[in-house]
């Protein structure tokens, strides 16, 4: 490699031609000017940069420019990003915020038009994205696709608004992403026949195989909360051209540790075909979504990575548009200044606001499942005090509260959750998919209220409280993202995560799991600001049996 960085050589992985050869690449004006085969080359590998085929950048708690700073270290050059989270809070202004912020750095963040804002009519969001808005978005070249169609009941029942959004995507010849966990049989066939081309929500091999046979492409997800890699990776053997990789939701500390490179490494170590694995992380998403990042072909943008070997898959360098953006585990992208937008209208809550009188001796309990977005349910004896239902620490049945952040007059919603494991205090967050009201869980009402009010006081963030201490990680951008250095955010988040685990939580990612307990479109039981909700029937449930 020359000091001017206009020429690189090594073992070139040609994902288009399906071969590996010693070669030399000449870069001019940010593009691949020429590639030629040579007799001998350095032993490292040169390949296209990696692509995260589905991610909500907001879940990293970082603005797009900071997400990019961290991701390039792991060889990621592009993402297919659903700005659904900030759209639920700030609407079209939020989508534009994400786009304009992403333009500050050399990185390909390919945004879509959020298909479901609000995600359902059973919760309160901060905005509505109409079919007219979808048309405006998809007419823009920087909007690459219609994002995950979570309202699969709307597709199955030919809801006119849902079908109009799908029609608009087809008008612009842009892909339509899916989101249909557990959907099988005739329902899956109808959903796919509507033109929906991907799904990242499969949690069993059997479900994914059925959707593949019906013509879908499967995006294998390994995020901070939902982890489906082990269950699905063998699909790449029979369907190599229909598999992609994604993180979906990745907290900042996890992003510091790794990204799509981890999935590539793991798959290769499982003796999966190396070319198939690398294509799943590069060629397949680039072609499916019509992305602009280069594939290491003459004339392409010079977007590539250099790795030491295909077993350890250690990223030595990352290049985007002919610019070295990461080297030796260090990001070369500088921190940039980011603006702040938000949508928050809530005064403090009080203990009496979350008190719930017991009307029977049994309650319906949400059962959190570590590493999954789905939940279970059970009927449990309720612990009471002076006639009110309270947390039962000994049986790990804790009170959970969702507070509407957009309407100060709305009363909190109450449920109970098992498997959170807290033995003291409470945690709260304004990251609560998909409407991002405030969600909290704790061992007693006073702690829950304190944790919620800490979040309200900063107009967004994640918090914990206990007898000795309390802490808040402020998220001033829509209550979802920090504008600080991504590595500093990751460090602070890691400290908070460790403290919550010291408080008793046995979950791998307690804050991430908490955020998804408000995600109504994933079965089974969840809690919205309007009440306990059954994602299997799309109906509210009574708390007391």
C-alpha positions in Angstrom: 0.0 0.0 0.0 1.4 3.4 -0.9 1.5 6.3 1.5 -0.9 8.2 -0.9 -3.4 5.4 -0.4 -4.3 5.2 -4.1 -3.1 1.7 -4.5 -3.8 -1.5 -2.5 -2.9 -5.1 -3.0 -3.8 -8.3 -1.3 -6.0 -11.3 -1.8 -9.1 -9.8 -3.4 -12.5 -11.3 -2.6 -14.6 -10.8 -5.7 -18.2 -11.3 -4.4 -19.7 -10.6 -7.9 -17.5 -13.1 -9.7 -17.3 -15.5 -6.8 -13.6 -16.0 -6.6 -10.5 -15.0 -4.6 -7.3 -14.0 -6.3 -4.1 -12.0 -5.6 -4.6 -8.6 -7.1 -3.8 -4.9 -7.1 -6.4 -2.1 -6.9 -5.8 1.4 -8.1 -8.0 4.1 -6.6 -8.6 7.5 -8.3 -11.0 10.2 -7.2 -12.7 8.0 -4.6 -13.5 5.2 -7.1 -11.9 1.9 -8.2 -10.0 2.8 -11.3 -8.6 -0.6 -12.1 -8.2 -4.1 -10.7 -5.6 -6.5 -12.0 -4.5 -10.0 -11.0 -0.9 -10.3 -10.0 1.4 -13.2 -9.3 2.0 -12.5 -5.6 0.3 -10.3 -3.1 0.2 -9.7 0.7 -1.6 -12.4 2.6 -4.4 -10.1 3.9 -7.8 -10.1 2.3 -9.5 -7.1 0.6 -13.3 -7.3 0.2 -16.3 -5.0 0.0 -17.4 -3.2 3.2 -20.1 -4.9 5.3 -23.7 -3.9 5.3 -26.2 -4.1 8.2 -29.4 -5.0 6.3 -31.8 -3.7 8.9 -31.1 -1.5 11.9 -32.8 1.3 13.9 -29.9 3.6 14.6 -31.8 5.2 17.4 -31.5 2.1 19.4 -27.7 2.6 19.7 -28.6 5.8 21.6 -26.3 7.6 19.2 -27.1 10.1 16.4 -26.2 8.7 12.9 -22.9 10.5 12.7 -21.8 8.9 16.0 -23.1 5.5 15.0 -21.0 5.6 11.9 -17.9 6.5 13.9 -18.2 3.3 15.8 -19.5 1.0 13.1 -16.6 1.7 10.6 -14.1 0.2 13.1 -15.9 -3.2 12.5 -15.8 -2.9 8.8 -19.4 -1.7 8.3 -19.7 0.9 5.5 -23.5 0.9 5.0 -26.7 0.3 6.8 -30.3 -0.1 5.7 -31.9 2.0 8.4 -35.5 2.4 9.5 -36.0 5.8 11.2 -39.2 4.5 12.6 -38.3 5.3 16.2 -37.7 9.0 15.8 -40.6 9.2 13.3 -42.9 8.0 16.1 -41.7 10.8 18.3 -41.1 13.7 15.9 -42.7 12.7 12.6 -41.3 13.9 9.3 -39.0 16.4 11.1 -37.4 13.5 12.8 -36.7 11.6 9.5 -35.1 14.7 8.0 -33.0 15.1 11.2 -31.6 11.6 10.7 -30.9 12.1 7.0 -29.1 15.5 7.4 -27.1 14.3 10.4 -25.9 11.2 8.5 -24.6 13.5 5.7 -21.9 14.8 8.0 -19.8 11.7 7.8 -18.4 9.4 5.1 -20.8 6.5 5.5 -23.8 5.1 3.7 -26.9 5.3 5.8 -29.8 4.3 3.6 -33.0 5.4 5.2 -36.5 4.1 4.4 -40.0 5.5 4.7 -41.5 4.3 8.0 -44.6 2.3 7.1 -46.2 2.2 10.6 -46.3 5.5 12.5 -47.9 5.0 14.8 -47.1 1.3 14.9 -50.7 0.5 16.1 -53.8 2.4 17.1 -53.5 0.9 20.6 -50.8 3.3 21.8 -50.1 7.0 21.8 -47.3 8.2 19.6 -46.0 11.7 18.9 -46.7 11.8 15.2 -48.6 10.2 12.3 -47.0 9.3 8.9 -49.8 9.3 6.3 -49.8 7.7 2.9 -49.3 11.2 1.5 -46.2 11.5 3.6 -45.0 8.1 2.4 -45.4 9.3 -1.2 -43.3 12.4 -0.5 -40.6 10.3 1.2 -40.4 7.6 -1.5 -40.2 10.2 -4.2 -36.8 11.2 -2.8 -33.8 9.4 -4.1 -32.2 9.1 -0.6 -35.2 7.1 0.7 -34.5 3.6 -0.5 -37.4 1.5 0.6 -40.7 1.1 2.5 -39.7 0.0 6.0 -40.9 -3.0 7.9 -44.7 -3.5 7.6 -45.4 -4.3 11.2 -49.2 -4.0 10.7 -49.5 -7.5 9.3 -53.2 -7.7 10.4 -53.8 -4.7 8.2 -52.2 -6.5 5.2 -54.3 -9.7 5.9 -57.5 -7.7 6.2 -56.8 -5.4 3.3 -56.7 -2.3 5.4 -57.0 0.6 2.8 -54.3 2.8 4.4 -51.9 -0.1 4.7 -52.5 -1.2 1.1 -52.1 2.3 -0.2 -48.7 2.6 1.4 -47.7 -0.7 -0.3 -49.1 0.6 -3.6 -47.0 3.7 -3.4 -43.8 1.7 -2.8 -44.6 -0.4 -5.8 -45.2 2.8 -7.8 -41.6 3.9 -7.1 -40.3 0.4 -7.6 -38.8 0.4 -4.1 -38.5 -2.7 -1.9 -40.9 -3.4 1.0 -39.6 -4.8 4.2 -41.5 -7.2 6.3 -42.1 -7.8 10.0 -44.3 -10.8 10.8 -43.1 -12.9 13.7 -44.7 -16.3 13.8 -46.8 -15.7 10.7 -47.3 -19.1 8.9 -49.5 -20.9 6.4 -52.1 -19.0 4.3 -51.6 -15.8 6.3 -47.9 -15.8 5.5 -48.6 -16.5 1.8 -51.1 -13.6 1.6 -48.7 -11.2 3.4 -45.8 -12.1 1.1 -48.1 -12.0 -2.0 -48.8 -8.3 -1.2 -45.2 -7.6 -2.3 -43.4 -7.8 1.0 -39.9 -9.1 0.3 -38.0 -9.6 3.6 -38.4 -10.6 7.2 -36.0 -10.2 10.1 -38.4 -11.5 12.8 -38.2 -15.3 12.3 -37.2 -17.0 15.5 -37.4 -20.6 14.3 -35.8 -22.4 11.3 -39.2 -23.8 10.3 -40.8 -20.4 10.1 -38.0 -19.0 8.1 -38.0 -22.0 5.7 -41.7 -21.5 5.0 -41.2 -17.9 4.2 -38.2 -18.6 2.0 -40.2 -21.1 0.0 -42.9 -18.5 -0.4 -40.3 -16.1 -2.0 -39.1 -14.0 0.9 -35.5 -13.2 1.8 -34.6 -13.8 5.4 -32.5 -11.3 7.3 -30.7 -13.1 10.2 -30.8 -10.9 13.3 -28.3 -10.7 16.1 -28.9 -7.6 18.2 -28.6 -6.6 21.8 -31.9 -8.2 22.8 -33.1 -10.5 20.0 -30.6 -13.1 19.0 -31.6 -15.5 16.1 -28.3 -16.3 14.5 -27.9 -19.8 15.9 -31.4 -20.8 15.0 -31.2 -19.6 11.4 -27.6 -19.6 10.1 -27.9 -23.0 8.5 -30.4 -21.6 6.0 -27.5 -20.1 4.2 -26.5 -23.5 2.9 -29.6 -24.0 0.8 -30.5 -20.4 0.2 -27.2 -18.5 -0.1 -28.7 -15.7 -2.3 -31.7 -15.1 0.0 -29.9 -14.5 3.3 -28.7 -11.2 4.8 -27.4 -10.2 8.2 -28.7 -7.4 10.5 -28.4 -6.1 14.1 -31.9 -4.5 14.2 -31.3 -2.9 17.6 -27.8 -2.6 19.1 -27.0 -0.8 22.3 -23.9 1.4 22.4 -21.7 -0.9 24.4 -22.5 -3.8 22.1 -21.6 -1.6 19.1 -18.2 -0.8 20.6 -17.5 -4.6 20.8 -18.6 -5.6 17.3 -21.2 -5.4 14.5 -21.9 -7.5 11.3 -18.2 -8.6 11.4 -19.1 -10.8 14.4 -21.8 -12.7 12.4 -19.4 -13.2 9.5 -16.7 -14.6 11.8 -19.1 -16.9 13.6 -20.6 -18.3 10.4 -17.1 -18.9 8.9 -16.0 -20.7 12.0 -19.1 -22.9 11.7 -17.6 -24.1 8.3 -20.3 -22.3 6.3 -19.2 -21.5 2.7 -17.0 -18.4 3.0 -18.2 -16.8 -0.2 -21.8 -17.3 0.7 -21.3 -15.8 4.1 -19.4 -12.7 2.8 -22.1 -12.2 0.1 -24.8 -12.3 2.8 -23.0 -9.3 4.4 -22.2 -7.4 1.2 -23.6 -8.4 -2.2 -27.1 -9.6 -1.1 -28.2 -6.5 0.7 -26.5 -4.1 -1.7 -28.4 -5.6 -4.7 -31.7 -6.2 -2.9 -32.0 -2.5 -1.8 -30.1 -1.0 -4.8 -27.5 0.6 -2.5 -24.8 2.9 -3.7 -21.8 1.4 -1.8 -19.2 -0.3 -4.0 -18.8 -4.0 -4.5 -15.1 -3.9 -5.3 -15.6 -3.7 -9.1 -14.0 -1.3 -11.6 -15.9 2.0 -11.6 -17.4 1.4 -8.2 -17.0 3.7 -5.2 -13.9 2.7 -3.4 -15.6 1.2 -0.3 -13.7 -1.8 1.0 -12.2 -3.4 4.1 -8.9 -5.2 4.7 -8.9 -8.2 7.1 -6.0 -10.2 8.4 -7.5 -13.6 7.7 -10.9 -15.2 7.3 -10.9 -17.1 10.5 -10.2 -14.3 13.0 -11.8 -11.8 10.6 -10.0 -8.9 12.3 -10.6 -5.6 10.6 -7.3 -3.9 9.8 -8.7 -1.0 7.7 -12.0 0.4 6.5 -12.2 2.6 3.4 -15.2 4.6 2.2 -15.2 6.6 -1.0 -11.4 6.2 -1.2 -10.9 7.6 2.3 -9.4 5.7 5.2 -12.0 5.9 7.9 -10.8 3.3 10.4 -7.4 1.6 11.1 -6.2 -0.8 13.7 -9.4 -0.7 15.8 -9.5 3.1 15.8 -12.1 5.3 14.1 -10.7 8.2 12.0 -14.0 9.9 11.7 -14.1 13.0 14.0 -16.9 13.9 16.4 -19.3 16.3 14.8 -21.7 18.8 16.4 -25.4 17.7 16.4 -28.6 19.6 16.8 -31.4 18.6 19.2 -35.0 18.0 18.5 -37.6 16.5 20.9 -41.3 16.1 21.7 -42.0 15.9 25.4 -44.9 17.0 27.5 -45.0 15.4 30.9 -44.9 16.7 34.5 -43.8 14.5 37.4 -45.9 11.5 38.5 -46.7 10.5 42.1 -47.0 7.3 44.1 -50.8 7.4 44.0 -50.8 7.7 40.2 -49.4 4.2 39.8 -51.4 2.6 42.7 -53.7 -0.2 41.4 -56.5 -1.7 43.6 -56.7 -5.5 43.5 -60.0 -6.6 42.2 -59.2 -10.4 42.4 -56.5 -12.6 43.9 -54.9 -13.4 40.5 -53.3 -11.2 37.9 -52.1 -11.8 34.3 -48.3 -11.6 34.3 -46.0 -10.8 31.3 -43.1 -13.3 31.2 -40.0 -11.7 29.7 -37.7 -14.1 27.8 -34.0 -13.4 27.8 -32.7 -12.8 24.3 -36.1 -12.6 22.6 -38.7 -9.9 21.8 -41.6 -12.3 22.3 -43.0 -12.8 25.7 -45.0 -15.4 27.5 -47.9 -15.1 29.9 -49.1 -16.7 33.1 -51.7 -16.2 35.8 -50.2 -15.6 39.2 -51.4 -15.0 42.8 -51.2 -11.2 43.4 -49.3 -9.8 46.4 -51.3 -7.0 48.0 -50.8 -4.3 50.6 -53.8 -2.5 52.1 -55.9 -3.8 49.1 -53.4 -2.6 46.4 -51.4 -4.9 44.1 -47.7 -4.5 44.6 -44.4 -6.0 43.4 -43.6 -9.5 44.7 -39.8 -9.6 44.9 -39.5 -13.1 46.3 -41.4 -14.5 43.2 -39.9 -12.0 40.8 -43.2 -10.5 39.8 -42.6 -6.8 39.5 -44.8 -3.9 38.8 -44.3 -2.3 35.4 -45.6 1.2 34.4 -45.9 3.0 31.1 -46.5 6.8 31.2 -47.7 8.8 28.2 -44.9 11.3 27.4 -47.0 13.4 24.9 -50.2 14.0 26.9 -49.7 15.3 30.5 -53.4 14.4 31.4 -53.2 10.7 30.5 -53.0 8.3 33.5 -50.2 5.7 33.7 -50.8 2.1 32.6 -49.9 -0.7 34.9 -48.9 -4.4 34.4 -46.7 -7.0 36.1 -43.7 -8.7 34.7 -41.8 -11.8 35.6 -38.1 -12.7 35.0 -36.7 -9.2 35.4 -34.9 -10.2 38.6 -34.6 -6.9 40.4 -34.1 -7.2 44.1 -34.0 -3.4 44.8 -34.9 -0.1 43.2 -36.2 0.5 39.8 -35.2 1.4 36.2 -36.9 3.6 33.6 -36.5 4.6 30.0 -37.9 6.9 27.4 -36.8 4.3 24.8 -39.9 2.2 24.7 -40.7 0.7 21.2 -42.5 1.9 19.2 -44.1 5.0 20.6 -41.4 5.8 23.1 -43.5 6.6 26.1 -41.8 6.3 29.5 -41.5 2.7 30.7 -40.4 1.6 34.1 -40.1 -1.5 36.3 -39.3 -1.8 40.0 -39.6 -3.4 43.4 -41.8 -0.7 44.9 -44.0 2.2 43.9 -41.7 4.9 45.4 -38.7 3.6 43.5 -40.6 3.3 40.2 -41.9 6.9 40.6 -38.4 8.2 41.3 -37.0 6.4 38.2 -39.7 7.8 36.0 -39.3 11.4 37.3 -35.6 11.4 36.7 -36.4 10.7 33.1 -39.1 13.3 33.0 -36.7 15.9 34.5 -34.2 15.5 31.7 -36.9 15.1 29.0 -35.6 11.7 28.0 -33.1 9.2 29.0 -32.5 5.9 30.8 -32.3 5.8 34.6 -31.9 3.7 37.7 -32.6 4.4 41.3 -31.9 2.5 44.5 -31.5 3.3 48.2 -27.9 4.4 47.8 -27.8 6.1 44.4 -29.5 7.1 41.2 -28.2 7.9 37.7 -29.5 9.1 34.3 -28.0 8.8 30.8 -29.6 11.8 29.1 -31.0 11.3 25.6 -31.9 14.8 24.5 -32.6 14.0 20.8 -36.2 12.8 20.9 -35.6 11.0 24.2 -33.8 8.4 22.1 -30.3 9.6 21.3 -27.3 11.4 22.9 -25.2 13.9 21.0 -22.1 13.0 22.9 -19.1 11.0 21.8 -20.3 7.5 21.1 -17.5 5.8 23.1 -18.4 8.0 26.1 -22.1 7.1 25.8 -21.1 3.4 25.5 -19.0 3.7 28.7 -21.8 5.4 30.7 -24.4 2.9 29.4 -22.1 0.0 30.4 -21.8 1.3 33.9 -25.6 1.7 34.2 -26.1 -1.8 32.8 -23.7 -3.2 35.4 -25.4 -1.5 38.2 -28.8 -2.8 37.2 -27.4 -6.3 37.1 -25.9 -5.7 40.6 -29.5 -4.7 41.6 -30.5 -8.3 40.7 -31.5 -8.3 37.0 -30.4 -11.6 35.3 -31.2 -10.4 31.8 -28.4 -10.0 29.2 -29.7 -6.5 28.2 -32.2 -5.3 30.8 -32.8 -1.8 29.3 -33.2 -3.3 25.9 -35.6 -6.0 27.2 -37.6 -3.3 29.0 -37.9 -1.2 25.9 -39.4 -4.1 24.0 -42.0 -4.8 26.7 -43.9 -1.9 25.1 -43.6 -3.3 21.5 -47.2 -4.3 20.8 -46.6 -5.9 17.4 -44.5 -8.7 18.9 -46.5 -11.4 20.7 -47.6 -12.1 23.2 -48.3 -9.7 26.1 -47.0 -6.2 26.2 -47.9 -2.9 27.9 -48.8 0.3 26.1 -49.7 3.6 27.6 -53.4 2.5 27.2 -53.1 -0.8 28.9 -52.2 -4.5 28.9 -52.2 -5.7 25.2 -52.2 -9.1 23.6 -50.1 -9.0 20.4 -51.6 -12.4 19.3 -55.2 -11.2 19.1 -54.5 -7.4 18.8 -56.8 -6.8 21.8 -56.5 -5.3 25.2 -56.6 -7.6 28.2 -57.7 -7.2 31.8 -55.0 -7.2 34.4 -56.9 -9.1 37.0 -58.2 -12.6 36.2 
